Structure formats: C-alpha cells, structure tokens
Amino acid sequence: MKRIGNLYEKIISLENLKLADERARKGKRNSYGVRLHDRKREENILRLHEILKNRQFKTSEYHVFKIYEPKEREIYRLPYYPDRIVHHAIMNILEPIWVSVFTADTYSCIKGRGINGAMQKVKKAIKNDPESTRYCLKIDIRKYYPSIDHVIMQEIVERKIKCIPTMDILCEIIRSAMGVPIGNYLSQYFANLFLAYLDHVIKEVLKVKYYFRYADDMTFFAATKEELHEILAAVRTYLSENLKLEIKSNYQIFPISDHHRSKNGRGLDFVGYVFYRHETRIRKSIKMNFVRKVAKINRRQMSTKHYTMHLAPWLGWCKYSNSNKLVYKLIKKEHYESILQRLAS
C-alpha cells in the first residue's frame, strides 16, 4: 500500500488555511467563535500559519457537555479558532487520501454517499435479490467512540501517511481526549477510518456480497442464518484481536418481512429508515419528532413557503419513504398540495 508524504506544507499553507476558514464557518457565521475570530481574521490566520510552521500547535481545552437525544452522550466542543480551522485544513488535504481506503460499502462522512446513498443501496439489494437478502444481521459496537485505542488509531493512520509533521499533528489531536471525542470535527473521519480495513476483510476475505456500514452501524444480508452466524463470529474475532472492540450484545439476526404488517420477519432499522421488502418507513423516533414539530407550527399562521421551510428536514425523510399517508394526516390542508409536489419532485 502506497504511503504518501510531503503533505504538511500543503496543510499549513496560507491558501489552505483561508479555504479551511471558509469551510469551517459554513452555517456558523453568527456563532460567537466566528464573530470573535473575525475581529482579527487576517491576523489570526497569519499567526496560526506561524504556529503550525513552527510545529507548536496544541489542541485547545474541550468544552464538554451532555446531550440526551437520541441517547445520552458526552459531546466535546473545541473553539472555532484555532482548532476547527486546523481540522478543516487537515481534511482539505487528507480527505481524498482517506476516501481511497474505503470500500464502496461504507457511507459515513463520504461526499456523494451518506445516509441517502446507504438507503438507496439497501432498498435496491432487498428488492432486486430477495433470495440472497432473505436474512439480515445487524450489529454495532459497544461504546465505540470512547473505546477507540489511540495506538491502533495512529497505526491505521500511518498506513497511508508517511509525512512526519503531519503524523505528529494528527497524533496530538488523537491523544487530546479519551477514545475519539464525539463532536470533534476530525473524530467522524477517524471513527470511519478505524473500521476501514475491517471492511476490506469482510468484502475480500469473507466475500460478503451485501454489506453496508454507516459509522459503527453494520448490516449484512445472506440467504441463510447459518451464513450470518459465521460472519458474526469472524467479525467478532477481528474486532477483538485487531481493534480491541466488542460487538454489543443486542445484535440481531432475522428475516426481512415484506411490509410492516407482515407477521413473517421484521423490518431493518438502519440510517433513519425501517426497510421492508416492498416498503420503506421512517424510524419511529424521527416520525415522533416530525409529529411534534407539525403540531407546534400548525398553531401558527404562515405562508406555504415558510411552513415548508420549518418542516424541510422531515420532508427529506418523507421523500424517500412511503410516507404520503402520514403527511396527509399531519399537514395543514392549505399546504398539502404544495408539499406533495415537493415530495414527488
């Protein structure tokens, strides 16, 4: 496997730092961190360039807080300047290198794939090849982000990066908190990369035809339960021996049912959808958030344009699922035709 050097100068160049600043601020222009940085924007970028040039960059102190939806998690937040700019500067250069490592069956943090890409591939597989997708194995990893081993993470990064100063700054960021901290911009890429070589084992050694991964959420299909139990055993062994990770005890092996009313089998809950052989529905938690949001805005008078804007995130889920009845039941009648056209487009 070819390792790539001479990356650091590209990462710390003023041109790349300015590009990183532009990308890091998207959707955050009114945040306190961006406004504070903008008071001395040019000066800050020049100072950051010198810090990086002299290899003196250190990760700032994290602001740690908890969220409780969709489940309780500790979130680690870094200041916009200098950390988020540095993280974007690194990814501007390293993203194409790391994307080249991934198989076609991983979807998190990859442009052009994501949730929508995973959803389309799963729907296609279970529709077009019902025999080979009769049974499903669904697993995820116990306390994945906090359990990522720093030494193994560094070794995985080093498989593609031979530039010493680039490795130094990546290792400094990796070691800045326990495991890989949720909320850190680089964490989502580290977490995806950590399982990338497992993906290759699954596809090239185990020869699994239908396999889909989004972060640590993994889904496998096969014609029999026995095949899936063999895959489960092999994946468990690899995770334990190579990555020091454990599969959660709530893994599932089950037949995929034709639709949500079927008594034979069940749907696959994956990337926000529940997949059946002949229909796709929205995950229950997303549906309930949609219901609450509609109930709230239905009390107010607003134009169809603003009404639609308020519901845009949920309408995106509805567009790719069998949700017309749900939309009809919830949406104010004066907005229904316009929203139905949006879902059909």
C-alpha positions as CSV (number, residue, x, y, z in Angstrom):
1,M,0.0,0.0,0.0
2,K,1.5,3.3,-1.1
3,R,2.2,5.8,1.7
4,I,2.0,9.5,0.9
5,G,4.5,12.1,2.1
6,N,5.1,15.9,1.6
7,L,1.7,16.8,3.0
8,Y,2.4,19.2,5.8
9,E,3.4,22.2,3.7
10,K,0.1,21.9,1.8
11,I,-1.9,21.7,5.1
12,I,-0.3,24.8,6.6
13,S,-0.2,27.0,3.5
14,L,-2.0,30.3,3.9
15,E,-4.2,29.4,0.9
16,N,-5.3,26.2,2.5
17,L,-5.9,27.9,5.9
18,K,-8.0,30.6,4.3
19,L,-10.0,27.8,2.5
20,A,-10.4,26.0,5.8
21,D,-11.7,29.1,7.5
22,E,-14.3,29.5,4.8
23,R,-15.4,25.9,5.0
24,A,-15.4,25.8,8.8
25,R,-17.7,28.8,9.1
26,K,-20.5,27.4,6.9
27,G,-23.7,27.5,8.8
28,K,-21.9,29.1,11.8
29,R,-21.3,32.7,10.6
30,N,-23.3,34.2,13.5
31,S,-21.8,32.0,16.2
32,Y,-19.7,33.6,18.9
33,G,-16.5,31.8,17.9
34,V,-16.7,33.0,14.3
35,R,-17.6,36.6,15.3
36,L,-14.6,36.7,17.7
37,H,-12.2,35.3,15.1
38,D,-13.5,37.9,12.5
39,R,-12.4,40.8,14.7
40,K,-8.8,39.9,13.7
41,R,-9.3,37.5,10.9
42,E,-6.3,38.1,8.8
43,E,-4.0,38.5,11.8
44,N,-5.3,35.2,13.3
45,I,-4.7,33.3,10.1
46,L,-1.1,34.6,9.8
47,R,-0.5,33.7,13.5
48,L,-1.9,30.3,13.0
49,H,0.3,29.8,10.0
50,E,3.4,30.6,12.1
51,I,2.3,28.3,14.9
52,L,1.9,25.4,12.5
53,K,5.1,26.3,10.6
54,N,7.0,26.1,13.9
55,R,5.1,22.9,14.8
56,Q,3.8,24.4,18.1
57,F,0.1,23.6,17.6
58,K,-1.6,22.1,20.7
59,T,-5.3,21.2,20.9
60,S,-7.3,23.7,23.0
61,E,-9.2,22.7,26.1
62,Y,-12.5,21.0,25.3
63,H,-15.9,22.3,26.4
64,V,-17.6,19.0,27.5
65,F,-21.4,18.8,27.8
66,K,-24.1,16.1,27.6
67,I,-27.0,15.6,25.1
68,Y,-29.9,13.3,25.7
69,E,-31.4,12.8,22.3
70,P,-31.4,10.4,20.6
71,K,-29.5,9.0,23.6
72,E,-27.3,10.3,26.3
73,R,-23.8,11.2,25.1
74,E,-20.9,13.4,26.1
75,I,-20.1,16.0,23.4
76,Y,-16.6,17.6,23.1
77,R,-16.5,21.0,21.6
78,L,-13.4,22.9,20.5
79,P,-13.1,26.6,19.8
80,Y,-13.6,27.8,16.2
81,Y,-10.1,29.4,16.2
82,P,-7.7,27.8,16.0
83,D,-8.9,24.2,16.3
84,R,-11.8,23.9,13.9
85,I,-9.8,25.8,11.2
86,V,-6.9,23.4,11.7
87,H,-9.2,20.4,11.5
88,H,-10.7,21.6,8.2
89,A,-7.2,22.4,6.9
90,I,-6.1,18.9,7.5
91,M,-9.2,17.4,5.9
92,N,-8.9,19.6,2.8
93,I,-5.7,17.7,2.1
94,L,-6.2,14.3,3.6
95,E,-9.8,13.6,2.7
96,P,-9.1,12.2,-0.8
97,I,-6.3,10.0,0.6
98,W,-8.6,8.5,3.2
99,V,-11.6,8.1,0.9
100,S,-9.3,6.0,-1.3
101,V,-9.1,3.5,1.6
102,F,-12.8,3.0,1.9
103,T,-14.8,0.2,0.1
104,A,-17.9,1.1,-1.8
105,D,-20.0,-0.2,1.2
106,T,-19.2,2.5,3.8
107,Y,-21.2,5.6,3.7
108,S,-20.5,7.9,6.7
109,C,-18.5,11.2,6.0
110,I,-18.0,10.4,2.3
111,K,-19.2,13.0,-0.2
112,G,-21.8,11.6,-2.6
113,R,-22.8,8.8,-0.3
114,G,-24.0,9.5,3.2
115,I,-27.4,8.4,4.5
116,N,-29.1,8.8,1.2
117,G,-26.5,6.6,-0.6
118,A,-26.8,3.9,2.1
119,M,-30.6,4.0,1.9
120,Q,-30.7,3.6,-1.9
121,K,-28.3,0.7,-1.8
122,V,-30.2,-1.2,0.9
123,K,-33.5,-0.7,-0.9
124,K,-32.0,-1.9,-4.2
125,A,-30.4,-5.0,-2.6
126,I,-33.5,-6.3,-0.8
127,K,-35.8,-5.5,-3.8
128,N,-33.6,-7.0,-6.6
129,D,-32.2,-10.0,-4.9
130,P,-34.7,-11.4,-2.4
131,E,-33.1,-14.8,-2.1
132,S,-29.6,-13.5,-1.1
133,T,-31.1,-11.0,1.2
134,R,-33.6,-13.3,3.0
135,Y,-31.9,-12.8,6.4
136,C,-30.2,-9.8,8.0
137,L,-27.5,-9.4,10.6
138,K,-27.4,-6.0,12.3
139,I,-24.6,-5.1,14.7
140,D,-23.0,-2.1,16.2
141,I,-20.0,-1.7,18.6
142,R,-20.1,-1.3,22.3
143,K,-19.2,2.3,23.3
144,Y,-17.5,2.7,20.0
145,Y,-16.1,6.3,20.1
146,P,-14.8,6.1,23.7
147,S,-13.3,2.6,23.0
148,I,-11.1,3.6,20.1
149,D,-7.5,2.7,21.1
150,H,-5.0,5.6,20.4
151,V,-2.1,3.4,19.5
152,I,-4.1,1.4,17.0
153,M,-5.7,4.6,15.6
154,Q,-2.2,6.0,15.0
155,E,-1.0,2.8,13.3
156,I,-4.0,2.9,11.0
157,V,-3.4,6.5,10.0
158,E,0.2,5.7,9.4
159,R,-0.7,3.1,6.8
160,K,-1.3,5.9,4.3
161,I,0.6,8.9,5.8
162,K,4.4,8.9,5.9
163,C,4.8,12.7,6.4
164,I,6.3,13.0,9.9
165,P,5.0,16.5,10.8
166,T,1.5,15.6,9.5
167,M,1.6,12.4,11.7
168,D,2.8,14.5,14.6
169,I,-0.2,16.9,14.5
170,L,-2.6,14.0,13.9
171,C,-1.3,12.1,16.8
172,E,-1.5,15.2,19.0
173,I,-5.2,15.5,18.1
174,I,-5.9,11.8,18.5
175,R,-4.3,11.9,22.1
176,S,-6.2,15.0,23.1
177,A,-9.1,13.1,24.8
178,M,-10.1,9.6,25.7
179,G,-11.0,7.5,22.7
180,V,-12.2,9.6,19.9
181,P,-14.3,12.5,21.2
182,I,-17.8,12.9,19.8
183,G,-18.2,16.5,18.5
184,N,-14.6,16.9,17.4
185,Y,-14.7,17.6,13.6
186,L,-11.9,15.1,12.9
187,S,-13.4,12.4,15.1
188,Q,-16.0,11.4,12.5
189,Y,-13.2,10.7,10.0
190,F,-11.0,8.9,12.5
191,A,-14.0,6.7,13.5
192,N,-14.8,5.9,9.9
193,L,-11.2,5.1,9.1
194,F,-10.7,2.9,12.2
195,L,-13.0,0.3,10.7
196,A,-11.9,0.7,7.0
197,Y,-9.6,-2.3,7.0
198,L,-12.3,-4.5,8.5
199,D,-14.5,-3.5,5.5
200,H,-11.8,-4.9,3.2
201,V,-11.7,-8.2,5.2
202,I,-15.5,-8.5,5.0
203,K,-15.6,-7.9,1.3
204,E,-12.3,-9.5,0.1
205,V,-11.7,-12.4,2.6
206,L,-15.2,-13.2,3.9
207,K,-16.7,-12.4,0.4
208,V,-19.8,-10.9,1.8
209,K,-21.9,-9.6,-1.2
210,Y,-24.4,-7.5,0.7
211,Y,-22.7,-5.4,3.5
212,F,-23.4,-1.8,4.4
213,R,-21.7,0.3,7.1
214,Y,-22.5,3.7,8.5
215,A,-20.0,4.7,11.2
216,D,-20.1,1.6,13.5
217,D,-23.6,0.6,12.5
218,M,-23.2,-2.5,10.3
219,T,-25.7,-4.5,8.3
220,F,-25.2,-7.8,6.5
221,F,-27.6,-9.9,4.3
222,A,-27.4,-13.5,3.4
223,A,-29.6,-16.4,2.2
224,T,-29.4,-18.3,5.5
225,K,-29.0,-17.7,9.2
226,E,-26.0,-20.0,9.3
227,E,-24.1,-17.8,6.9
228,L,-24.7,-14.8,9.1
229,H,-23.7,-16.6,12.3
230,E,-20.3,-17.4,10.5
231,I,-19.9,-13.8,9.5
232,L,-20.7,-12.6,13.0
233,A,-18.1,-14.9,14.5
234,A,-15.4,-13.8,12.1
235,V,-16.2,-10.1,12.6
236,R,-16.2,-10.5,16.4
237,T,-12.8,-12.2,16.3
238,Y,-11.3,-9.5,14.0
239,L,-12.7,-6.7,16.2
240,S,-11.4,-8.2,19.4
241,E,-7.9,-9.3,18.1
242,N,-7.1,-6.3,15.9
243,L,-9.0,-3.3,17.2
244,K,-9.8,-4.2,20.9
245,L,-13.5,-3.6,20.3
246,E,-16.6,-5.6,21.3
247,I,-19.9,-6.1,19.5
248,K,-22.9,-5.1,21.5
249,S,-24.9,-8.0,23.0
250,N,-28.1,-6.8,21.3
251,Y,-27.0,-7.9,17.8
252,Q,-29.9,-9.3,15.7
253,I,-30.3,-12.0,13.0
254,F,-33.8,-12.0,11.5
255,P,-35.7,-12.5,8.2
256,I,-36.7,-9.3,6.3
257,S,-40.5,-9.1,6.1
258,D,-42.4,-7.9,3.0
259,H,-44.2,-4.9,4.7
260,H,-44.8,-3.5,8.2
261,R,-48.0,-5.5,8.8
262,S,-46.4,-8.9,7.9
263,K,-46.1,-11.4,10.7
264,N,-43.2,-13.2,9.0
265,G,-39.9,-11.4,9.9
266,R,-39.4,-7.7,10.6
267,G,-38.0,-4.5,9.1
268,L,-34.4,-3.4,9.2
269,D,-33.9,-0.2,11.2
270,F,-30.8,1.4,9.6
271,V,-29.7,5.0,8.8
272,G,-33.0,6.5,10.0
273,Y,-35.3,4.3,8.0
274,V,-37.0,0.9,8.5
275,F,-36.6,-1.2,5.4
276,Y,-39.1,-3.9,4.3
277,R,-39.1,-5.9,1.1
278,H,-41.8,-3.7,-0.5
279,E,-41.8,-0.5,1.5
280,T,-39.6,1.9,3.4
281,R,-40.8,3.7,6.5
282,I,-39.3,6.4,8.7
283,R,-37.7,5.4,12.0
284,K,-40.2,5.8,14.9
285,S,-38.1,8.5,16.8
286,I,-37.8,10.6,13.6
287,K,-41.5,10.2,13.0
288,M,-42.4,11.3,16.5
289,N,-40.1,14.4,16.2
290,F,-41.9,15.2,13.0
291,V,-45.3,14.9,14.6
292,R,-44.3,17.2,17.5
293,K,-42.9,19.8,15.1
294,V,-46.0,19.8,12.9
295,A,-48.3,20.1,16.0
296,K,-46.3,23.1,17.1
297,I,-46.3,25.0,13.8
298,N,-49.9,24.1,13.0
299,R,-50.9,26.5,15.8
300,R,-49.4,29.4,13.8
301,Q,-50.5,31.1,10.6
302,M,-47.7,31.3,7.9
303,S,-47.2,31.1,4.2
304,T,-46.7,27.7,2.5
305,K,-43.1,28.7,1.8
306,H,-42.3,29.3,5.5
307,Y,-44.4,26.3,6.6
308,T,-42.4,24.1,4.2
309,M,-39.1,25.6,5.4
310,H,-39.9,24.7,9.0
311,L,-40.6,21.1,8.0
312,A,-37.8,20.7,5.5
313,P,-35.6,18.2,7.5
314,W,-38.5,15.8,8.0
315,L,-39.8,16.2,4.5
316,G,-36.5,15.0,3.3
317,W,-37.1,11.7,5.2
318,C,-40.6,11.5,3.9
319,K,-39.5,12.0,0.3
320,Y,-37.6,8.7,0.3
321,S,-40.1,6.6,2.2
322,N,-43.7,5.5,2.0
323,S,-45.0,8.5,4.0
324,N,-47.7,10.1,1.9
325,K,-50.5,8.9,4.3
326,L,-48.5,10.3,7.3
327,V,-48.0,13.7,5.5
328,Y,-51.7,13.8,4.6
329,K,-52.7,13.1,8.2
330,L,-50.4,15.8,9.7
331,I,-50.1,18.7,7.3
332,K,-52.5,21.6,7.2
333,K,-54.8,21.1,4.2
334,E,-53.9,24.5,2.7
335,H,-50.3,23.4,2.4
336,Y,-50.8,19.8,1.4
337,E,-50.8,20.0,-2.4
338,S,-47.6,22.1,-2.5
339,I,-45.8,19.8,-0.1
340,L,-47.0,16.7,-2.0
341,Q,-45.5,18.2,-5.2
342,R,-42.2,18.8,-3.4
343,L,-42.1,15.1,-2.2
344,A,-42.9,13.9,-5.8
345,S,-40.2,16.0,-7.4
